[in-house]
Amino acid sequence: MAPQTSYPKERINILFLENISAKAVERFTANGYANVKRVTGALSEDELVKEIRNVHLLGIRSKTHITGNVLAAAKKLQAIGCFCIGVNQVDLKAATKKGITVFNAPYSNTRSVAELVIGASIMLIRRIPDKDRAAHAGVWLKEASGSYELRGKTLGLIGYGNIGSQVSVLAESLGMKVIFFDVETKLPLGNATAVKTMKELLGQSEIVSLHVPDNDSTKNLINKNTLKYFKKGAILINYARGEVVEVPALAKALKEGQLGGAAIDVFPVEPEKNGDPFLTPLQNLPNVLLTPHIGGSTMEAQQNIGEDVSMKLFNYLEHGNTTGSHTVPPMSLQPVAGSHRILHIHNNVPGVLSAINTQLSNHHINIVSQSLKTNDDIGYVVLDIDKKLSDKAFGLLKEVKDTLKVRMLY
């Protein structure tokens, strides 16, 4: 069987950090890629700068930060796989400027997070954390005071995306009323109802669950002012992003009884690795569940993420497919028989495609097939070239003005 890539597989270096699922490693080793390195923890910026120089594919989770300095040192890097939901740990602008494709797994751990939100809701509305703590201390606290069923209560979802909508379905199956607020218009699932403002949602909900991204508009979304709008004794669940909640203000609201409980899985500052010290104002407060950023940490989710992202990286490496990329425009094409495929990534400025065609035409190089996709910053051209002339074409394409990256695929 002919090799799938022109570049020898034994010379392609793949680096997976943060204990990424073995499924991701198997995807490549089973297909002849021998140089796959798997590291248990994250690496600092300085460590990455040294490690990444000869890496072609990089896999990370949420603790590793891919900065402009790291990308500047990545002379051979073709793609980054974020084995998690978000991509905010990667400098996407810098990656785009270098023509590096960035993938993630936006749906693979949705169910795991949604189930934990429902589980935390049940635990908190029954005040199980307090009873658990008492039992461990040798105190028998058998009482119904302050304990309720979920059935008939109102769950308010701030953010109605992949996870929020799944929480909505699970909550409704338990007899809850679901309302949601989202900055974008979303089609409700089941009997969920959209409300016009966050203030309206907070005033109606016994339980509020956050499902928003980390950006400037969501930073400290829940703060000392918005906490005043919560129903007295309501419960807050944050399995989204640590910067979304002003933690000292939340601690104050819990101590004063404005809120009746909270489940927090993400924090503004988190330890780098297991065993590191962890401090938060929320520690030792009544009816509070604190977990170490494990909302999506189930065996099923990690396996799904490993398979999803590794498949995207593999398909880009072997076929040039960029579906799901956050940097390079999405494209997925079938191989063209009797040709060699060249990938050309360039700045999205007028005249590049014309320059490509002129360069090849002037040297009598036949283009069997050609496809172009662009976004605001870059263009992605996939060219299938006559086999006899592909090496010459590859050299000519590297000379085209505004070229970022050229790769002979097969």
C-alpha positions as CSV (number, residue, x, y, z in Angstrom):
1,M,0.0,0.0,0.0
2,A,1.4,3.4,-1.0
3,P,2.2,5.8,1.9
4,Q,-0.5,8.3,2.7
5,T,1.9,11.2,3.2
6,S,4.9,12.4,1.2
7,Y,6.8,13.1,4.3
8,P,8.1,9.9,5.9
9,K,6.0,8.9,8.8
10,E,9.0,7.9,10.9
11,R,10.1,11.6,10.8
12,I,6.8,13.1,11.9
13,N,7.0,14.0,15.6
14,I,3.8,14.0,17.7
15,L,3.7,15.4,21.2
16,F,0.7,14.7,23.6
17,L,0.7,16.5,26.9
18,E,-1.5,16.3,30.1
19,N,-2.1,12.6,30.1
20,I,-4.2,12.6,26.9
21,S,-6.2,9.4,26.3
22,A,-4.3,6.4,25.1
23,K,-6.9,6.2,22.3
24,A,-5.3,9.3,20.7
25,V,-1.8,7.6,20.7
26,E,-3.2,4.4,19.3
27,R,-4.8,6.3,16.3
28,F,-1.3,7.3,15.1
29,T,0.9,4.3,16.2
30,A,-1.6,1.9,14.5
31,N,-1.1,3.9,11.3
32,G,2.7,3.8,11.2
33,Y,3.6,7.0,13.2
34,A,6.4,5.8,15.5
35,N,7.5,9.1,17.1
36,V,4.6,9.7,19.4
37,K,5.6,11.2,22.8
38,R,3.0,11.2,25.6
39,V,3.7,13.4,28.7
40,T,1.6,13.1,31.9
41,G,1.5,16.8,32.9
42,A,1.5,20.3,31.3
43,L,4.7,22.2,30.3
44,S,5.6,25.8,31.1
45,E,6.1,28.3,28.4
46,D,9.9,28.0,28.6
47,E,9.7,24.2,28.5
48,L,7.4,24.3,25.5
49,V,9.7,26.6,23.6
50,K,12.5,24.1,23.9
51,E,10.3,21.0,23.3
52,I,8.2,22.2,20.3
53,R,10.9,23.1,17.8
54,N,10.7,19.8,15.9
55,V,7.1,18.9,16.7
56,H,4.6,18.5,13.8
57,L,1.5,17.8,15.8
58,L,0.7,18.9,19.3
59,G,-2.0,17.7,21.6
60,I,-2.9,19.6,24.8
61,R,-5.7,19.9,27.4
62,S,-6.7,23.0,29.4
63,K,-3.6,23.6,31.5
64,T,-1.1,24.1,28.7
65,H,-1.0,27.6,27.3
66,I,0.2,28.0,23.7
67,T,1.4,31.6,23.6
68,G,2.9,33.6,20.7
69,N,6.4,32.9,22.0
70,V,5.7,29.1,21.9
71,L,4.3,29.4,18.4
72,A,7.3,31.5,17.3
73,A,9.5,28.6,18.3
74,A,7.3,26.0,16.5
75,K,9.1,25.8,13.2
76,K,7.5,22.6,12.0
77,L,4.1,22.7,13.7
78,Q,1.2,21.8,11.4
79,A,-1.7,21.5,13.9
80,I,-2.7,21.7,17.5
81,G,-5.4,19.5,19.0
82,C,-7.1,20.8,22.2
83,F,-8.5,17.6,23.9
84,C,-11.2,19.5,25.7
85,I,-14.2,21.8,24.9
86,G,-12.4,25.2,24.8
87,V,-9.6,26.7,22.8
88,N,-8.9,29.8,25.0
89,Q,-5.6,28.3,26.1
90,V,-4.3,28.8,22.6
91,D,-3.3,32.2,21.1
92,L,-5.6,31.7,18.0
93,K,-4.5,34.9,16.3
94,A,-0.8,33.9,16.4
95,A,-1.7,30.4,15.3
96,T,-3.8,31.8,12.4
97,K,-0.9,34.0,11.3
98,K,1.3,31.0,11.1
99,G,-1.2,28.9,9.3
100,I,-1.4,26.3,12.1
101,T,-4.7,24.4,12.3
102,V,-6.3,24.3,15.7
103,F,-9.0,21.6,16.6
104,N,-11.0,20.9,19.7
105,A,-13.8,18.6,20.9
106,P,-16.8,20.8,21.6
107,Y,-19.4,18.0,22.2
108,S,-17.5,15.0,23.6
109,N,-17.9,15.6,27.3
110,T,-21.3,17.3,27.2
111,R,-23.2,14.4,28.8
112,S,-20.6,14.1,31.6
113,V,-21.0,17.8,32.6
114,A,-24.8,17.7,32.3
115,E,-25.1,14.7,34.5
116,L,-22.9,16.2,37.2
117,V,-25.0,19.5,37.2
118,I,-28.1,17.4,37.9
119,G,-26.3,15.4,40.5
120,A,-25.1,18.5,42.3
121,S,-28.6,20.0,42.1
122,I,-30.0,17.0,44.0
123,M,-27.2,17.0,46.6
124,L,-27.5,20.7,47.3
125,I,-31.3,21.0,47.4
126,R,-31.3,18.2,50.0
127,R,-28.4,19.8,51.9
128,I,-26.4,16.6,51.6
129,P,-22.9,18.3,52.0
130,D,-23.9,19.4,55.5
131,K,-25.3,16.0,56.5
132,D,-22.2,14.3,55.0
133,R,-19.9,16.5,57.0
134,A,-21.8,15.9,60.2
135,A,-21.8,12.1,59.7
136,H,-18.1,12.1,59.2
137,A,-17.7,14.1,62.4
138,G,-19.8,11.5,64.3
139,V,-22.9,13.7,64.4
140,W,-26.3,12.2,63.5
141,L,-28.3,14.9,61.6
142,K,-31.5,13.2,60.5
143,E,-33.9,16.0,59.6
144,A,-36.1,17.3,56.7
145,S,-35.7,21.0,57.5
146,G,-34.3,22.8,54.4
147,S,-34.4,19.7,52.2
148,Y,-36.5,19.7,49.1
149,E,-37.3,17.7,45.9
150,L,-36.2,18.9,42.5
151,R,-39.6,18.2,41.1
152,G,-41.6,21.4,40.6
153,K,-38.6,23.7,41.1
154,T,-37.4,26.2,38.5
155,L,-33.9,25.7,37.0
156,G,-32.4,28.8,35.4
157,L,-29.8,28.2,32.7
158,I,-27.5,31.1,31.8
159,G,-26.2,29.9,28.4
160,Y,-28.2,27.5,26.3
161,G,-25.5,25.8,24.2
162,N,-24.5,22.2,23.9
163,I,-24.3,21.6,27.7
164,G,-27.0,23.9,28.8
165,S,-29.6,22.4,26.4
166,Q,-28.7,18.9,27.6
167,V,-29.0,19.9,31.2
168,S,-32.4,21.3,30.2
169,V,-33.6,17.9,28.9
170,L,-32.4,16.0,31.9
171,A,-33.9,18.5,34.4
172,E,-37.3,18.5,32.6
173,S,-37.4,14.7,32.8
174,L,-37.1,15.1,36.6
175,G,-40.2,17.4,36.7
176,M,-38.4,20.7,36.8
177,K,-39.5,23.9,35.1
178,V,-36.6,25.2,32.9
179,I,-36.0,28.7,31.9
180,F,-32.9,30.1,30.1
181,F,-31.2,33.3,29.1
182,D,-28.8,33.4,26.1
183,V,-27.3,36.4,24.2
184,E,-28.2,34.5,21.0
185,T,-31.7,33.3,20.0
186,K,-31.9,29.6,20.7
187,L,-34.6,27.1,19.9
188,P,-35.9,25.7,23.2
189,L,-35.9,21.9,23.7
190,G,-38.9,20.3,25.3
191,N,-40.9,22.9,27.4
192,A,-37.9,25.1,28.3
193,T,-38.7,28.8,28.0
194,A,-36.4,31.7,27.1
195,V,-36.5,34.9,29.2
196,K,-35.5,38.3,28.1
197,T,-33.0,39.3,30.8
198,M,-30.6,37.6,33.2
199,K,-32.2,39.6,36.0
200,E,-35.6,38.0,35.2
201,L,-34.0,34.6,35.3
202,L,-32.3,35.1,38.6
203,G,-35.5,36.3,40.2
204,Q,-37.5,33.2,39.2
205,S,-35.0,30.3,39.8
206,E,-34.4,28.1,42.8
207,I,-31.3,26.8,41.0
208,V,-29.1,28.7,38.6
209,S,-26.5,26.9,36.5
210,L,-23.9,28.7,34.4
211,H,-23.0,27.5,30.9
212,V,-21.1,30.5,29.2
213,P,-17.7,30.9,27.6
214,D,-14.8,32.8,29.1
215,N,-14.6,36.2,27.5
216,D,-14.7,39.9,28.3
217,S,-18.5,40.0,28.5
218,T,-18.7,37.1,30.9
219,K,-15.9,38.0,33.3
220,N,-17.5,38.3,36.8
221,L,-20.9,37.9,35.3
222,I,-22.0,36.8,38.8
223,N,-20.9,39.5,41.1
224,K,-21.9,41.4,44.2
225,N,-24.6,43.3,42.2
226,T,-26.1,40.4,40.3
227,L,-26.1,38.2,43.4
228,K,-28.7,40.6,44.9
229,Y,-31.2,39.5,42.2
230,F,-31.1,35.8,43.2
231,K,-34.1,34.4,45.1
232,K,-33.4,34.1,48.8
233,G,-31.9,30.7,49.5
234,A,-31.3,29.9,45.8
235,I,-28.4,27.6,44.6
236,L,-25.7,28.5,42.2
237,I,-23.8,25.9,40.0
238,N,-20.8,26.9,38.0
239,Y,-19.3,24.2,35.8
240,A,-18.4,26.7,33.1
241,R,-15.4,28.9,33.6
242,G,-13.7,30.2,36.7
243,E,-13.6,33.9,35.8
244,V,-17.4,34.0,35.4
245,V,-18.0,34.2,39.2
246,E,-16.6,36.8,41.6
247,V,-15.7,34.3,44.2
248,P,-15.4,36.6,47.3
249,A,-18.8,38.1,46.6
250,L,-20.3,34.6,46.3
251,A,-18.7,33.6,49.6
252,K,-20.2,36.6,51.3
253,A,-23.7,35.8,49.8
254,L,-23.4,32.3,51.2
255,K,-22.3,33.4,54.6
256,E,-25.1,35.9,54.8
257,G,-27.8,33.4,53.7
258,Q,-28.6,35.2,50.4
259,L,-27.7,32.0,48.7
260,G,-28.6,28.6,50.1
261,G,-25.8,26.6,48.5
262,A,-23.3,26.4,45.6
263,A,-21.4,23.8,43.5
264,I,-18.2,25.2,42.0
265,D,-16.0,23.1,39.8
266,V,-13.9,25.9,38.1
267,F,-11.9,28.7,39.8
268,P,-10.1,31.9,38.6
269,V,-6.8,30.4,39.7
270,E,-6.3,26.7,39.7
271,P,-3.3,24.5,40.8
272,E,-1.0,23.4,38.0
273,K,-1.0,19.7,39.0
274,N,-2.5,17.2,41.4
275,G,-1.2,17.7,45.0
276,D,-0.5,21.4,44.7
277,P,-2.0,23.6,47.4
278,F,-5.5,25.0,46.7
279,L,-7.2,27.9,48.5
280,T,-10.5,29.5,47.9
281,P,-12.9,31.7,50.1
282,L,-15.5,29.0,49.5
283,Q,-13.8,26.4,51.6
284,N,-15.6,25.2,54.8
285,L,-18.9,27.1,54.0
286,P,-22.2,25.3,54.6
287,N,-23.9,23.4,51.7
288,V,-21.1,24.0,49.3
289,L,-19.7,21.4,46.9
290,L,-16.1,22.1,45.6
291,T,-14.6,19.9,42.9
292,P,-11.2,20.2,41.1
293,H,-12.4,21.0,37.5
294,I,-13.7,17.5,36.9
295,G,-17.0,18.4,35.2
296,G,-16.0,16.5,32.0
297,S,-13.6,14.1,33.6
298,T,-15.2,10.7,33.1
299,M,-13.7,7.7,31.4
300,E,-16.3,7.9,28.6
301,A,-15.7,11.6,28.0
302,Q,-11.9,11.3,27.9
303,Q,-12.2,8.4,25.4
304,N,-14.6,10.3,23.3
305,I,-12.4,13.4,23.3
306,G,-9.4,11.3,22.5
307,E,-11.1,9.7,19.5
308,D,-12.6,12.9,18.3
309,V,-9.6,15.2,18.3
310,S,-7.1,12.6,17.2
311,M,-9.3,11.8,14.2
312,K,-9.4,15.5,13.3
313,L,-5.6,15.7,13.6
314,F,-5.1,12.4,11.6
315,N,-7.4,13.5,8.8
316,Y,-5.6,16.8,8.5
317,L,-2.2,15.2,8.5
318,E,-3.2,12.5,5.9
319,H,-5.9,14.1,3.9
320,G,-5.7,17.9,4.5
321,N,-9.2,18.0,6.0
322,T,-9.8,21.0,8.2
323,T,-13.4,20.6,9.3
324,G,-13.7,21.8,12.9
325,S,-10.7,24.1,12.7
326,H,-10.7,27.4,14.5
327,T,-8.0,28.9,12.4
328,V,-7.8,27.5,8.9
329,P,-11.0,27.5,6.8
330,P,-12.9,24.2,6.9
331,M,-12.5,21.9,3.9
332,S,-12.9,18.2,3.3
333,L,-12.1,16.7,-0.1
334,Q,-11.8,13.2,-1.5
335,P,-8.4,12.1,-3.0
336,V,-8.1,12.6,-6.7
337,A,-6.6,9.6,-8.5
338,G,-3.4,10.0,-10.5
339,S,-2.3,13.2,-8.8
340,H,-0.3,14.6,-6.0
341,R,-2.0,16.9,-3.5
342,I,-0.4,20.1,-2.2
343,L,-1.9,22.3,0.6
344,H,-1.3,26.0,0.4
345,I,-2.2,28.4,3.3
346,H,-1.8,32.1,2.7
347,N,-2.8,35.5,4.0
348,N,-6.3,36.4,2.8
349,V,-5.4,39.3,0.5
350,P,-6.5,39.9,-3.1
351,G,-4.5,38.2,-5.9
352,V,-3.0,35.2,-4.2
353,L,-5.1,32.6,-6.1
354,S,-4.3,34.4,-9.3
355,A,-0.6,34.4,-8.4
356,I,-0.8,30.6,-7.7
357,N,-2.4,29.9,-11.1
358,T,-0.1,32.2,-13.0
359,Q,3.0,30.7,-11.4
360,L,2.0,27.2,-12.3
361,S,0.7,28.1,-15.7
362,N,3.9,29.9,-16.7
363,H,5.7,26.6,-16.0
364,H,3.2,24.5,-17.9
365,I,2.1,22.6,-14.7
366,N,-1.3,21.0,-15.1
367,I,-3.8,21.5,-12.2
368,V,-6.1,18.4,-12.0
369,S,-8.3,19.9,-9.3
370,Q,-8.3,23.1,-7.1
371,S,-10.4,24.2,-4.2
372,L,-10.3,27.4,-2.1
373,K,-11.8,28.4,1.2
374,T,-11.1,31.7,3.1
375,N,-11.9,33.3,6.4
376,D,-11.2,36.9,7.5
377,D,-7.5,36.2,7.9
378,I,-6.3,33.4,5.8
379,G,-7.0,31.4,2.6
380,Y,-6.7,27.6,2.2
381,V,-6.1,26.1,-1.3
382,V,-6.0,22.4,-2.0
383,L,-4.4,21.6,-5.3
384,D,-4.2,18.3,-7.0
385,I,-1.2,18.4,-9.5
386,D,0.0,16.2,-12.2
387,K,2.3,13.7,-10.5
388,K,5.2,14.2,-12.9
389,L,5.4,18.0,-12.1
390,S,4.4,18.0,-8.4
391,D,7.9,18.6,-7.0
392,K,8.4,21.5,-9.2
393,A,5.0,22.9,-8.3
394,F,5.7,22.6,-4.6
395,G,8.8,24.8,-5.0
396,L,7.0,27.4,-7.0
397,L,4.1,27.6,-4.6
398,K,6.5,28.4,-1.7
399,E,7.6,31.5,-3.7
400,V,4.1,33.0,-4.0
401,K,3.8,36.2,-2.1
402,D,1.8,36.1,1.2
403,T,2.3,32.3,1.6
404,L,2.2,31.1,5.2
405,K,2.6,27.4,4.8
406,V,2.9,24.9,1.9
407,R,2.8,21.1,2.4
408,M,3.0,18.2,0.0
409,L,0.4,15.9,1.3
410,Y,0.8,12.8,-0.9
